[in-house]
Amino acid sequence: MNECHVDGAAIIARYDAVVEKVADAARKAGRDPKDVNLIAVSKRHPAEAISILNKHGQLEFGENYVQEAIAKQEELAELTINWHFIGHLQSKKAKDVAGKFALIHSIDRLSLAQKLQKRMEMLPVSGVDGERKVQEILLQVNIGDECQKSGVDKDGLFELAEKVAAFPQLRIRGLMGMPPASCIGEEARPFFNNLRKLRDELETRIGVPMEHLSMGMTQDYVQAIEEGATFVRIGTEIFGPRPY
Ligand SMILES: *Cc1c(COP(=O)(O)O)cnc(C)c1O
């Protein structure tokens, strides 16, 4: 029995306001609003909420938990959605996500990348030319330092990027990072600025284009956009508080 009530009108109203705020922040920062992609983070919200927003025109959705994400993908299979995996990924779950997400934001260690590459090799080749599928990924960096368990340390980033860049069926598109949870709004800015600098440095050092910076959530996306975010991941401000 589904007793969970989804207030579609409220979600759409909040979503429209967020879209406006994102575009505004981009323009104020002298950026083209088209260069800032909004990911609606739908974790713990029902598939119906995703469906409502998708019909309203939103294509990018972010999920954190493998089983929940796959269940929603199956339920909403007839819709055109670009799924983003943004949560911590256990190595044993790599097999479940390979090839199923437009972008995996949370690759933070070599063992995980290796498992993902192995799994990609097992997927059927596509089309008549027998081309192998490529999984686009971001490297998640621990920009918040102490207390954060996800993300590669700054010191390990270059080595990880070099090794992962050599995997034929993984393509690094950029970096993802989260400031410490206690740093909201302006306090988050230095962390975003840091991630951007790391990205620029990495691009020069390993010679692979890294156009994406996935940073900024409900509490700090304006600052993230000002510091160069190309993906902002917003849940609460669109869907309301997450049900437990
Ligand atoms: C939950 C989550 C978000 C969205 O957070 P809100 O504060 O609800 O906007 C974004 N990114 C990641 C990695 C998350 O886990």
Ligand as a Chemical Component Dictionary entry (heavy atoms), coordinates in Angstrom:
data_LIG
# 
_chem_comp.id                   LIG 
_chem_comp.type                 NON-POLYMER 
_chem_comp.pdbx_formal_charge   0 
_chem_comp.three_letter_code    LIG 
# 
loop_
_chem_comp_atom.comp_id 
_chem_comp_atom.atom_id 
_chem_comp_atom.alt_atom_id 
_chem_comp_atom.type_symbol 
_chem_comp_atom.charge 
_chem_comp_atom.model_Cartn_x 
_chem_comp_atom.model_Cartn_y 
_chem_comp_atom.model_Cartn_z 
_chem_comp_atom.pdbx_ordinal 
LIG C1 C1 C 0 21.934 13.995 -0.415 1  
LIG C2 C2 C 0 23.007 14.522 -1.260 2  
LIG C3 C3 C 0 22.854 15.710 -1.986 3  
LIG C4 C4 C 0 21.638 16.605 -1.865 4  
LIG O1 O1 O 0 21.639 17.235 -0.619 5  
LIG P1 P1 P 0 20.574 18.394 -0.245 6  
LIG O2 O2 O 0 21.211 19.071 0.916  7  
LIG O3 O3 O 0 19.308 17.700 0.100  8  
LIG O4 O4 O 0 20.437 19.285 -1.411 9  
LIG C5 C5 C 0 23.875 16.089 -2.835 10 
LIG N1 N1 N 0 25.004 15.371 -2.957 11 
LIG C6 C6 C 0 25.195 14.227 -2.275 12 
LIG C7 C7 C 0 26.460 13.468 -2.471 13 
LIG C8 C8 C 0 24.221 13.773 -1.401 14 
LIG O5 O5 O 0 24.432 12.653 -0.704 15 
# 
loop_
_chem_comp_bond.comp_id 
_chem_comp_bond.atom_id_1 
_chem_comp_bond.atom_id_2 
_chem_comp_bond.value_order 
_chem_comp_bond.pdbx_ordinal 
LIG C1 C2 SING 1  
LIG C2 C3 SING 2  
LIG C2 C8 DOUB 3  
LIG C3 C4 SING 4  
LIG C3 C5 DOUB 5  
LIG C4 O1 SING 6  
LIG O1 P1 SING 7  
LIG P1 O2 DOUB 8  
LIG P1 O3 SING 9  
LIG P1 O4 SING 10 
LIG C5 N1 SING 11 
LIG N1 C6 DOUB 12 
LIG C6 C7 SING 13 
LIG C6 C8 SING 14 
LIG C8 O5 SING 15 
# 
